[in-house]
Amino acid sequence: MVEINKNIFKSYDIRGIYPSELSEEVAFAIGKAFVRQTGIKKIAVGQDARIASPVLFRGLARGVAAQGGQIYDIGQVLTECLYFTIGSRDFKAGVMITASHNPKEYGGFKMVKKDDNYIKIIAGKDLLDQVVKDNSENVDPADDKILEVAEEKIIKEDIWHDYINHVLSFVDLSEISPLKIVIDASNEHYDTLYEAIKNLVDTEHDLDLTLTVKFKGVSVDLNVSESLIVINTLAVKRSALRGGLWSTAGKRVEKPLMQTLCKLYGVSESNYSLKIKGKEIEKDDFEREIDFYLIEGKNQYKCEIKLMGRGNPESADAVIARDSKVFVADKLSDTNKKQLTSRKVEWVELRSDGGFERFDIVLKNLKIPHTKLSHNVDKELEIIFKEIF
């Protein structure tokens, strides 16, 4: 029996520091509980590039095998690939081994199941009681028989080719005008991404694409904030420029993104505040749970930032914005906008016509002192980036 930290079981998923809070033994208990609670034994599993992920995969696989289940290993993939696998193939459940945007010392599990052809999230906290119950049983995850069964129960499942073709099915490549594309590829994902693009060029003879590689081998941690700022503020300004981030650190951009927006509109530092769980944060602190506040007199307006894209299952309840007054997102559906407006929540959709410029309306409505946007945004961004980074 292993000690279970109940605090790692969250509203959406399971996340904890590896290995002190989330170890291979805990993953074993989670694997057992997942099969018992869902009653599903055929499970697709993907993982991110964290050091902990292969170890947690091994523990999860042993737990699933101990309950007679079978793991289909789709390898190191994006979370969206797991969702696609569940939706397009004969799977009723899946687990993505990832701690989302938490710092690198974390590990985690996102769990989903298919119900009436809809993919639903299994909350970590909903699995807690079963994990505690199963953990009380005297089963050794290192038992040779369990290890042998687990290895036999793991089947490799290749999903990349089908996933890429599915994404491409939404567009006619021949109708796309020439574009400049900015991609931030972290070390672990670089080779996979490069091969995917290269294969696309090789199979689509009408596609004229030139690959330029810059700074291969530089840790994504050095550039994650600046990369996303460029993508989410500068990219929306130029119709000829598109961008994307190929990494697991997106959430860490919240602080510099909001700082950049405020500085672009001349908002004084006395009119905004950054906190983690109610406490002021240090200048270089890029932890996950950041609360950003716009301040007008005695009024403090909490801002919610979601850079996940429209349609992401995690964003289903985000529009409520957890009692926030301002909601900033990369994409919002028309329904999201209507819901926000009806709740009197100010919103900014970064990837739209005008994009971040709607922040000016937000500041006016909240009576936050500010200035007009500079005519030379590029020059202003260069100055701001030097101040922030």
N, C-alpha and C positions, 0 to 999 in steps of 0.2 A: 504494500500500500504506500502511495506517495502523497506528500502533503499538497493539497489543492488550495491555491489562492483564489478565493471567490471573486476578487476584484477584477480579474482578467476577463470575466464573462460580461461582455458589454451588450448594449441595446441592439447593435447590428452584428457584431462579430465577437471573436475572441482575440485579445491582444495582451501580451505580457513580455517582460524582459527575459531574454534567453541567456542562460538556462535557469536562472534563479527562480523565475516565476512560471516559465513555460519550457519544460524540458521534454526529452524523448519519452520519458515515463508518463508525463501528463498528456502528451499527444496520444499515447497508447490508450489511456482512459477515455480520451475524447473520441477516438476511433471506435471503440466498443460502444460508447453511449450513442454515437451518431447512428450506427446500424440498429441498435435496439429501439431507439426512439422513433426513427423514421420507418423502420421495417423494410428499408431498401438495402439490397446487398450488391447491386451493380453500381459502382460509384466512379465518376470521372474526377481526377485530381490533377491540378496544375500547381506550379510554384513559381515564386519570383526569384530574384538573384541574390537574396540575402544568404549569408553564411549559415544561418540557422535552418534554412528551408529544407535541405536534403535530410538533415537529422530529424526534423519534425515530420517529414514525409515518411521516413522509416518507421517512426513510432506510430503514426496514424495508420500505416499499412498493416502493421502487426495487430493493432486493435481491431481493425476491420476484419482481418483474417481470423482472429480469435472468435469472431461471431459468425464465421462462415461466409463473409462477404468477399467481393473481388474488386480490386483497384485497377482502373484503366488510367495509366500514366500518360498525360498529354504533354509532359515536360515543362520546360521553363517558358512560360507564355504570359500574355497580358490577361488580366482578369476578364476582359471582354471575350477572349478566346474560350474561356471556360463557359461563360454564358452561352456563347454560340454553340459549343459542343453539346450542352444540355438541350438546347432548343432544336438542333438540327439532327441529332443522332439519338439512338435508342437508349437514352439515359434518363433516369427519374431523379437523380440527385448528383451533386458535385461539391467538391471542396477546393477552394483556392488557398494555398499556403502563402500568406502575405500579411504583413503588418501595416498595409496601406502606406500612409505617409508618415508613420512614426519614425523616429531616429533608428539608425542601423542596428542598435543593440536589441531591438524588439523582434519578436516573431508573432505569428498569428494565423488565424483561420477565418475565411469567409465561407459560409455554408449556405447552399441553396438546394431547393427541390422543385420539381416540375409538378404543377397541380392544374389539371384541365388546360394543358398547353401554356400555362403561365409560369414564369420562373419567380419563385418567392424566396425571400431571404429567411433563413432560420436564425433567429436571434441567439447570440451566445448565452444570454441569461436564461433562455428557455431550455437550454441543454444542461444547465448547471446541476439540477437535482439528479438527473440520470447519471452524470459524470461522478458525482459524490457517491451515489448508490453503487455504481459499478466499481469504483475505486476501493470500496470496502471489501470486495471479494479478494481472496488471496490468490491472485494470478500473477505470475512472474513474466513481465514482458520480454525478458531475455531467455525464456524457456526455448530450448533447441527445437522442439516440435512446432512452436508458434513461429519461430524464425523460418523454419523450412516451409511451413504452409504459406507464410506471408510472401516469400520469394516466388512460390508457385502461383500465387494469386495475383501477381502484378503483371498486367499486359500493357505493352507499349501501344499507344494510340496516336497516330500522326494527324494533326488537325490544321497545321499551318497552310497547306496548299488550299484546302477547302475554305478556310477563313479568308484568305486573301482574295480568292475568286469571288466569295460572297460580297466582300467590301467593294470590289471592282464592278459588281453587277449593278450598282446604284448609279454608275456614271458611264457615259460614252467617251472614252479617252480621246477619240478623234475630234470631239467638239470642244475640248479644253484648250484654251489659248495658253501660250507660253507663260509659265509662272516661275518665280524664284521661290524656293522652298527652304525654310530654316528648320533644321532638326537637331535637337540636343540629344545625342546618343551616349548613354553612360557606358562605362567599360564593359560591363557584363552583357549588355544587349547589342553592342556594336556589330559583331560578326553576324548575328542573326538578322539584324536589320539590313546590313549591307547585302547579304545574300538574297534576301527577299526582294530588294529593289533591283538587284542585278538580274535575278530570274525574271522579273517583270519586264525589264528591258529586252532580254533575250527572246521572250515569247511574244512580245508585242512589237513587231518590226516597224510599225508606223509611229512608235513612240520615240521621240527625240529627247533623251535625258542624259545630262552630264553630271557625274558624281564628283563633288569636290569634298575631300576629307580634311578637316581642320582639327588640330589638337587631339588626335587619337591618343589615348593613354592618359589623358588628364582626368582626374577624379571629378565626377559630376558635382560633388559637394562644393567645388570651387566656383562653379558657375550657375548653380541651380536657380538662384534668385534672379540674377541678371537675365538669364535665358528666358525665364517665364515672364519677366517684366516686358522684355522685347516682344515676346509672342503676344501678350495680352494687351499691350498698349500701343506699341509701334506697328505691329502687324495689321491691326484692325484699321489703321489710318491709311494704309496703302493698299489699294485694291489689287495691285500686282504682287503682293507679298503674302504668303501663307506660312504658317508655322505649326510645329507640334513638338511636344516633349516626350521622349522615349525614355522614361525613367520612373522611379517609384517615389519621387520626392516632391510631388506637386504641391502638397499642402503647405510646405515650408515657404511658399511665396507670399502668403497672406500679409505678413507684416510689410515687406518691401513694396508690394503692390499698392497697398493703401497709403503708405508713405509717399510713393511716387505720385499717386492721384492728388493727394493733398498739396504736395509741393508744386505740381503743375498748375494748380489753381491758387497758389499763394496763401494757402491756409496756414495760419500761425501754429507753431507747436503747442501753444497754450489752448488751441481749439481741438486737439485730438489727443487720445491716450491709448496705450497698448498694454494689455494685461493678460496674464495667464491665471485663470481661476481666481480673478479678483485682485491679483497682485501685479504691481508694476514690473515690467520685464527689462532686462539689461539690453544695451544697444545691439549686441551681436547675438542675442538669444533667438534661435529660430525653432523653438519647440512647436509642437503641433497645435495644442489647444490654445490658440491666441484669440482674445477678444479685443476688437478694435472699437473705440468709441469716438464719435464726433461730439464736441462740447460747445454748448452755447449758454453762457451764464451758468446757472445751476442745473441746467438740463444736460444729461449725458445720453446720447443716442447710440445704442449698441448696433454694430454692423456685422452682418453674417456674410462670409465669403465662401462660395462654392465653385471651384474650378474643375468640374467633373463632366461637363457636357450634358446636353439635353438627352433624356432617355435612360440615363444611368439609374439602375434600380435604387442606389443609395440616395438619390436626390428626390425620391418620391415625397418624403415628408419635409424636405429642406425648405420648401416655399413658405412654411409656417415660420421659419427663421427663428425658432426658439425665443419668442418674445423679443425679437429684434426690431429695430426701426428702419434699418437700411439693409437691403439685400443686393449683393454684387455677385454676378455669375458670368461665366463665359457664354452660355446659351440659356435662354428661357423660352418655353413654349408660350403660345398665346394664352393658354389656360393659366399658366403660372403667373403671367402678367396681370390677368384679370383678378386672380386670387390675391395677389399682393396689393393691387390697387384697392380692392374691396376691404382689405384689412388695414388700409392706410399705411402700408409699408412702402417706403421709397425704394426704387430699384434701378440697377444699372446692368445692361446686357453688353458685355465687352465686345462680343463678336457679332456686331450688327451695324447697320448704317448709322454713323455717328459714334457708335461704340462708347468709349469711355467719356465722350463729351457730355453725355447725359448726367454725369456727376455734377455738372454746373447747376442743373435743375434741382438735384438733391440738396445741394448747399443752399440754394435760394429758398427752397421750401422749409428748410430747417433753420434758416436765418443765421447760417454760419458765415462770418466775414471771409471774403475771398476776392480774388482778382480775376480778370478775364484771361482766357487761355492765350498763350503766346502764339504769334504767327509762325514762329520757327520752333516747332515742337522738338525736332531732332536735336537742335542745339541745347534746348532746355533739358532734354533727357540726358545728354552727355554730362551736364553740370550736376544734375540730380544723382546720377549713378555714382559719380565720384564722391558725393557727400554720403551716400548710403553704404556703398561697398568699399 
